[in-house]
Amino acid sequence: MSAVSFAILAIAAVAVAGLMFGGIKVRGVSLGTAGVLLAGLIAGDLIGRAGGSVDSDMLSFAKEFGLLLFVFTTGIELGPGILRLLARRGASLNLMATGIVVLGLGSAMLAAWLLGLTPPAAAGLFCGATTNTPALAAAEQALSWRRSSESRENGVTGDAPAPTNDLRGGDSQDAAAVPSESHDRITDLTATYAVTYPGGVAGIILAMLLLRRLFRIDVATEARLLREQEAAEHEALERRCLLIDNRHLNGLPFGRLAGVEETGIRISRILRSDSNDVVAANDRTVLHPGDVIQVVGTRESLDRIEPSIGPKSDIDLTQRTGNVRVSRVFVTRSEILNRSLAELALDQLFGTTVTRIERAGIEMPARGATQLHFGDVVHVVGDPAAVEQTAALLGNSARSLQQTPFVPMFIGITAGILLGTIGIPVPGLATPVRFGLAGGPLLAGIAFGLVGSIGRLVWYIPSSANHALRQLGMILFLAAAGLGAGRTFLALAFSLEGAGWIVAGLLTTLLPLLIVGIVARVWAGQNYCILCGAMAGSMTDPPALSFAQSLTESESCSKAYAAVYPLTMLLRIVAAQLLVLLG
């Protein structure tokens, strides 16, 4: 069997075994896709003991491509609602994440002092315990810069031999030992990272479960309370029938009323004073005293405009006969994307009006300046023929909503990869900060999901396809990570020194999460779903996010994760380099 075929077989077998194991529930809790990591560790060790190996290039590709799929599709889904979350909870969530990073740095420094680890080994422990590969790369770069600096200071070219060094701080070496010592430091860094990384993933999940048990949290109740809280923060739209008694409105089109565009109020029906039939209305509809109109808006906006029109009417226009149809229409036609309702002028073209818009599960007023995005659901009111014409203009194609446009998707992935390679200079650090494959595609996905479309390029992935791609990406990542680390991890795990690293790494993971989680829950009353997402984001750990999503079945986890990710990534990269440079 070829190396490629064996690698694919190993990943598939690990995925099957891990998902089956992860599906087993103990007291209502299961590991879900995280079970794939455990299966991969065991399989990697067994393959190594049998004298075999899995092609490292194939594992690297599967791991990185899986990670990229997961974070990019997560970003696409988060894009439309991320600004709203940042405005409401961004400050508090990032304060939590900063506390977790600072406490984690302190825990790693304490563990290094107790175990007598070298600064590079301490940095490796910090990166592994917090599951942050970009921080590891940054630490390696900082170590290379430190080696060059020490060589220049001691006048060493790097050709002289040097004795080897272990993971503990030891006797000082002479100047000629700098190059070889630096090689040993790289080994220190990568070894402690490899040993503590699996425990870091497990530690985040364990912290979530411990907090759930400590506060006896019912996850379904927490998710329901969060939905109710979000609904209360976003004022719902309602209908109201008003009797026109202001004679100054006689002969005035509804769209010219003061405050209509500002408040987003829309008129949908009108009953003339001299008629028994209700007809459709729009901004061009001329008003007369004695008419009854039905308007749509938030309660606050309706209360504001009611005194200038007239009192509430006992007549419910939705229950009266008339040639009026209401239809929910999907926006799927690329030619009208990012065009505003005012530009489309549906009232002039067809005599219809859009009364409200649903986007990313949120209902919003249909202002003239509101631009339409792919997948928006607009409520169109008019006579039946006009509504059909409006639906044709907007697209309303159920088939388009089930298709994934792959060209924009791969453009977004390419942009994310390039974004991850861009160095961000940080004063005081020798090497620039980079977000890498874990951060670049996530930020690109959020940006493209927020924009929605550019010309005929549409960044939209159906919900079912998005979920499938995320799951596939995470399974590939965990299977490859487990197979790659299995033999090293289990061999060191049963040694005295390796066990010490694992325990230290697990405590570096657990203590900050539990301390901040308890404080956030007790003093701030933070919702458990939001808390889990912020904890996963503070560790920049996609597997933990996947577990949190399966545990809570709430997309709020992903939103909290994305809200803290950029700042957390920056802080962890800086912290890892500080451990190396200041040690």
DATALIN-V750769 format. One record per residue. N is the residue number from 0. RES is the residue in one small letter. NEAR is the number of other ideal C-beta (glycine too) atoms within 8 Angstrom. Layout:
n=N res=RES near=NEAR
n=N res=RES near=NEAR
This chain:
n=0 res=m near=4
n=1 res=s near=5
n=2 res=a near=7
n=3 res=v near=8
n=4 res=s near=8
n=5 res=f near=12
n=6 res=a near=13
n=7 res=i near=9
n=8 res=l near=9
n=9 res=a near=13
n=10 res=i near=13
n=11 res=a near=8
n=12 res=a near=9
n=13 res=v near=15
n=14 res=a near=13
n=15 res=v near=8
n=16 res=a near=10
n=17 res=g near=19
n=18 res=l near=12
n=19 res=m near=9
n=20 res=f near=11
n=21 res=g near=13
n=22 res=g near=9
n=23 res=i near=8
n=24 res=k near=7
n=25 res=v near=6
n=26 res=r near=4
n=27 res=g near=4
n=28 res=v near=7
n=29 res=s near=10
n=30 res=l near=11
n=31 res=g near=11
n=32 res=t near=16
n=33 res=a near=15
n=34 res=g near=15
n=35 res=v near=17
n=36 res=l near=16
n=37 res=l near=12
n=38 res=a near=15
n=39 res=g near=18
n=40 res=l near=14
n=41 res=i near=11
n=42 res=a near=15
n=43 res=g near=17
n=44 res=d near=13
n=45 res=l near=9
n=46 res=i near=14
n=47 res=g near=11
n=48 res=r near=7
n=49 res=a near=6
n=50 res=g near=4
n=51 res=g near=7
n=52 res=s near=6
n=53 res=v near=13
n=54 res=d near=10
n=55 res=s near=8
n=56 res=d near=6
n=57 res=m near=12
n=58 res=l near=13
n=59 res=s near=10
n=60 res=f near=8
n=61 res=a near=14
n=62 res=k near=13
n=63 res=e near=9
n=64 res=f near=10
n=65 res=g near=17
n=66 res=l near=13
n=67 res=l near=14
n=68 res=l near=13
n=69 res=f near=15
n=70 res=v near=17
n=71 res=f near=16
n=72 res=t near=14
n=73 res=t near=16
n=74 res=g near=19
n=75 res=i near=16
n=76 res=e near=12
n=77 res=l near=14
n=78 res=g near=16
n=79 res=p near=10
n=80 res=g near=11
n=81 res=i near=14
n=82 res=l near=7
n=83 res=r near=8
n=84 res=l near=13
n=85 res=l near=9
n=86 res=a near=6
n=87 res=r near=7
n=88 res=r near=10
n=89 res=g near=10
n=90 res=a near=6
n=91 res=s near=9
n=92 res=l near=14
n=93 res=n near=11
n=94 res=l near=8
n=95 res=m near=14
n=96 res=a near=15
n=97 res=t near=11
n=98 res=g near=12
n=99 res=i near=15
n=100 res=v near=15
n=101 res=v near=9
n=102 res=l near=12
n=103 res=g near=15
n=104 res=l near=12
n=105 res=g near=8
n=106 res=s near=13
n=107 res=a near=15
n=108 res=m near=10
n=109 res=l near=8
n=110 res=a near=15
n=111 res=a near=15
n=112 res=w near=7
n=113 res=l near=7
n=114 res=l near=10
n=115 res=g near=7
n=116 res=l near=14
n=117 res=t near=13
n=118 res=p near=12
n=119 res=p near=14
n=120 res=a near=15
n=121 res=a near=16
n=122 res=a near=18
n=123 res=g near=17
n=124 res=l near=19
n=125 res=f near=16
n=126 res=c near=15
n=127 res=g near=17
n=128 res=a near=19
n=129 res=t near=16
n=130 res=t near=14
n=131 res=n near=13
n=132 res=t near=9
n=133 res=p near=15
n=134 res=a near=14
n=135 res=l near=16
n=136 res=a near=10
n=137 res=a near=14
n=138 res=a near=17
n=139 res=e near=11
n=140 res=q near=11
n=141 res=a near=15
n=142 res=l near=15
n=143 res=s near=9
n=144 res=w near=11
n=145 res=r near=11
n=146 res=r near=12
n=147 res=s near=8
n=148 res=s near=8
n=149 res=e near=11
n=150 res=s near=13
n=151 res=r near=7
n=152 res=e near=6
n=153 res=n near=8
n=154 res=g near=6
n=155 res=v near=11
n=156 res=t near=5
n=157 res=g near=7
n=158 res=d near=4
n=159 res=a near=9
n=160 res=p near=4
n=161 res=a near=11
n=162 res=p near=6
n=163 res=t near=6
n=164 res=n near=11
n=165 res=d near=7
n=166 res=l near=9
n=167 res=r near=9
n=168 res=g near=5
n=169 res=g near=5
n=170 res=d near=3
n=171 res=s near=3
n=172 res=q near=9
n=173 res=d near=5
n=174 res=a near=7
n=175 res=a near=8
n=176 res=a near=11
n=177 res=v near=15
n=178 res=p near=13
n=179 res=s near=12
n=180 res=e near=11
n=181 res=s near=13
n=182 res=h near=8
n=183 res=d near=11
n=184 res=r near=14
n=185 res=i near=11
n=186 res=t near=8
n=187 res=d near=16
n=188 res=l near=17
n=189 res=t near=11
n=190 res=a near=13
n=191 res=t near=17
n=192 res=y near=13
n=193 res=a near=11
n=194 res=v near=16
n=195 res=t near=18
n=196 res=y near=13
n=197 res=p near=12
n=198 res=g near=14
n=199 res=g near=17
n=200 res=v near=14
n=201 res=a near=11
n=202 res=g near=14
n=203 res=i near=17
n=204 res=i near=12
n=205 res=l near=9
n=206 res=a near=14
n=207 res=m near=14
n=208 res=l near=9
n=209 res=l near=10
n=210 res=l near=15
n=211 res=r near=11
n=212 res=r near=7
n=213 res=l near=7
n=214 res=f near=8
n=215 res=r near=6
n=216 res=i near=9
n=217 res=d near=6
n=218 res=v near=12
n=219 res=a near=6
n=220 res=t near=8
n=221 res=e near=13
n=222 res=a near=13
n=223 res=r near=8
n=224 res=l near=9
n=225 res=l near=13
n=226 res=r near=8
n=227 res=e near=8
n=228 res=q near=9
n=229 res=e near=9
n=230 res=a near=8
n=231 res=a near=6
n=232 res=e near=6
n=233 res=h near=8
n=234 res=e near=6
n=235 res=a near=8
n=236 res=l near=11
n=237 res=e near=9
n=238 res=r near=8
n=239 res=r near=11
n=240 res=c near=13
n=241 res=l near=14
n=242 res=l near=11
n=243 res=i near=14
n=244 res=d near=8
n=245 res=n near=9
n=246 res=r near=6
n=247 res=h near=5
n=248 res=l near=12
n=249 res=n near=8
n=250 res=g near=6
n=251 res=l near=10
n=252 res=p near=9
n=253 res=f near=15
n=254 res=g near=10
n=255 res=r near=6
n=256 res=l near=11
n=257 res=a near=4
n=258 res=g near=11
n=259 res=v near=12
n=260 res=e near=9
n=261 res=e near=5
n=262 res=t near=12
n=263 res=g near=13
n=264 res=i near=13
n=265 res=r near=14
n=266 res=i near=15
n=267 res=s near=14
n=268 res=r near=15
n=269 res=i near=15
n=270 res=l near=16
n=271 res=r near=8
n=272 res=s near=8
n=273 res=d near=3
n=274 res=s near=7
n=275 res=n near=5
n=276 res=d near=9
n=277 res=v near=10
n=278 res=v near=13
n=279 res=a near=16
n=280 res=a near=13
n=281 res=n near=14
n=282 res=d near=11
n=283 res=r near=10
n=284 res=t near=11
n=285 res=v near=8
n=286 res=l near=13
n=287 res=h near=11
n=288 res=p near=10
n=289 res=g near=7
n=290 res=d near=12
n=291 res=v near=12
n=292 res=i near=17
n=293 res=q near=15
n=294 res=v near=14
n=295 res=v near=13
n=296 res=g near=15
n=297 res=t near=12
n=298 res=r near=9
n=299 res=e near=7
n=300 res=s near=13
n=301 res=l near=13
n=302 res=d near=7
n=303 res=r near=8
n=304 res=i near=15
n=305 res=e near=12
n=306 res=p near=4
n=307 res=s near=8
n=308 res=i near=11
n=309 res=g near=8
n=310 res=p near=7
n=311 res=k near=8
n=312 res=s near=8
n=313 res=d near=4
n=314 res=i near=8
n=315 res=d near=7
n=316 res=l near=14
n=317 res=t near=7
n=318 res=q near=4
n=319 res=r near=11
n=320 res=t near=5
n=321 res=g near=10
n=322 res=n near=8
n=323 res=v near=12
n=324 res=r near=10
n=325 res=v near=8
n=326 res=s near=8
n=327 res=r near=8
n=328 res=v near=13
n=329 res=f near=14
n=330 res=v near=15
n=331 res=t near=11
n=332 res=r near=10
n=333 res=s near=9
n=334 res=e near=4
n=335 res=i near=11
n=336 res=l near=13
n=337 res=n near=7
n=338 res=r near=8
n=339 res=s near=10
n=340 res=l near=12
n=341 res=a near=7
n=342 res=e near=6
n=343 res=l near=11
n=344 res=a near=7
n=345 res=l near=14
n=346 res=d near=12
n=347 res=q near=5
n=348 res=l near=10
n=349 res=f near=11
n=350 res=g near=10
n=351 res=t near=15
n=352 res=t near=16
n=353 res=v near=13
n=354 res=t near=11
n=355 res=r near=13
n=356 res=i near=14
n=357 res=e near=12
n=358 res=r near=11
n=359 res=a near=5
n=360 res=g near=5
n=361 res=i near=9
n=362 res=e near=8
n=363 res=m near=11
n=364 res=p near=14
n=365 res=a near=14
n=366 res=r near=8
n=367 res=g near=7
n=368 res=a near=8
n=369 res=t near=12
n=370 res=q near=7
n=371 res=l near=15
n=372 res=h near=12
n=373 res=f near=11
n=374 res=g near=10
n=375 res=d near=11
n=376 res=v near=11
n=377 res=v near=14
n=378 res=h near=14
n=379 res=v near=16
n=380 res=v near=15
n=381 res=g near=15
n=382 res=d near=11
n=383 res=p near=8
n=384 res=a near=6
n=385 res=a near=12
n=386 res=v near=17
n=387 res=e near=8
n=388 res=q near=11
n=389 res=t near=15
n=390 res=a near=12
n=391 res=a near=7
n=392 res=l near=12
n=393 res=l near=14
n=394 res=g near=11
n=395 res=n near=9
n=396 res=s near=9
n=397 res=a near=7
n=398 res=r near=6
n=399 res=s near=9
n=400 res=l near=10
n=401 res=q near=6
n=402 res=q near=7
n=403 res=t near=8
n=404 res=p near=10
n=405 res=f near=6
n=406 res=v near=7
n=407 res=p near=11
n=408 res=m near=12
n=409 res=f near=8
n=410 res=i near=9
n=411 res=g near=15
n=412 res=i near=12
n=413 res=t near=8
n=414 res=a near=10
n=415 res=g near=18
n=416 res=i near=12
n=417 res=l near=9
n=418 res=l near=12
n=419 res=g near=14
n=420 res=t near=9
n=421 res=i near=9
n=422 res=g near=8
n=423 res=i near=8
n=424 res=p near=7
n=425 res=v near=9
n=426 res=p near=4
n=427 res=g near=3
n=428 res=l near=12
n=429 res=a near=7
n=430 res=t near=10
n=431 res=p near=8
n=432 res=v near=14
n=433 res=r near=13
n=434 res=f near=14
n=435 res=g near=11
n=436 res=l near=11
n=437 res=a near=15
n=438 res=g near=15
n=439 res=g near=16
n=440 res=p near=18
n=441 res=l near=16
n=442 res=l near=13
n=443 res=a near=15
n=444 res=g near=18
n=445 res=i near=14
n=446 res=a near=10
n=447 res=f near=15
n=448 res=g near=15
n=449 res=l near=10
n=450 res=v near=9
n=451 res=g near=14
n=452 res=s near=14
n=453 res=i near=4
n=454 res=g near=5
n=455 res=r near=5
n=456 res=l near=10
n=457 res=v near=11
n=458 res=w near=15
n=459 res=y near=11
n=460 res=i near=12
n=461 res=p near=10
n=462 res=s near=7
n=463 res=s near=6
n=464 res=a near=9
n=465 res=n near=12
n=466 res=h near=8
n=467 res=a near=8
n=468 res=l near=12
n=469 res=r near=13
n=470 res=q near=10
n=471 res=l near=10
n=472 res=g near=16
n=473 res=m near=15
n=474 res=i near=14
n=475 res=l near=15
n=476 res=f near=15
n=477 res=l near=16
n=478 res=a near=19
n=479 res=a near=15
n=480 res=a near=13
n=481 res=g near=20
n=482 res=l near=16
n=483 res=g near=12
n=484 res=a near=14
n=485 res=g near=17
n=486 res=r near=11
n=487 res=t near=10
n=488 res=f near=14
n=489 res=l near=12
n=490 res=a near=10
n=491 res=l near=13
n=492 res=a near=10
n=493 res=f near=7
n=494 res=s near=8
n=495 res=l near=5
n=496 res=e near=8
n=497 res=g near=12
n=498 res=a near=10
n=499 res=g near=9
n=500 res=w near=14
n=501 res=i near=13
n=502 res=v near=8
n=503 res=a near=14
n=504 res=g near=18
n=505 res=l near=14
n=506 res=l near=10
n=507 res=t near=17
n=508 res=t near=17
n=509 res=l near=12
n=510 res=l near=10
n=511 res=p near=15
n=512 res=l near=15
n=513 res=l near=11
n=514 res=i near=10
n=515 res=v near=14
n=516 res=g near=12
n=517 res=i near=10
n=518 res=v near=10
n=519 res=a near=12
n=520 res=r near=13
n=521 res=v near=7
n=522 res=w near=6
n=523 res=a near=8
n=524 res=g near=6
n=525 res=q near=11
n=526 res=n near=11
n=527 res=y near=14
n=528 res=c near=16
n=529 res=i near=14
n=530 res=l near=14
n=531 res=c near=14
n=532 res=g near=16
n=533 res=a near=17
n=534 res=m near=17
n=535 res=a near=16
n=536 res=g near=17
n=537 res=s near=14
n=538 res=m near=16
n=539 res=t near=14
n=540 res=d near=12
n=541 res=p near=13
n=542 res=p near=14
n=543 res=a near=15
n=544 res=l near=15
n=545 res=s near=15
n=546 res=f near=16
n=547 res=a near=16
n=548 res=q near=12
n=549 res=s near=10
n=550 res=l near=11
n=551 res=t near=14
n=552 res=e near=7
n=553 res=s near=9
n=554 res=e near=7
n=555 res=s near=14
n=556 res=c near=16
n=557 res=s near=13
n=558 res=k near=13
n=559 res=a near=18
n=560 res=y near=15
n=561 res=a near=15
n=562 res=a near=15
n=563 res=v near=15
n=564 res=y near=12
n=565 res=p near=9
n=566 res=l near=10
n=567 res=t near=16
n=568 res=m near=15
n=569 res=l near=11
n=570 res=l near=11
n=571 res=r near=15
n=572 res=i near=14
n=573 res=v near=11
n=574 res=a near=13
n=575 res=a near=17
n=576 res=q near=16
n=577 res=l near=9
n=578 res=l near=17
n=579 res=v near=15
n=580 res=l near=11
n=581 res=l near=6
n=582 res=g near=9
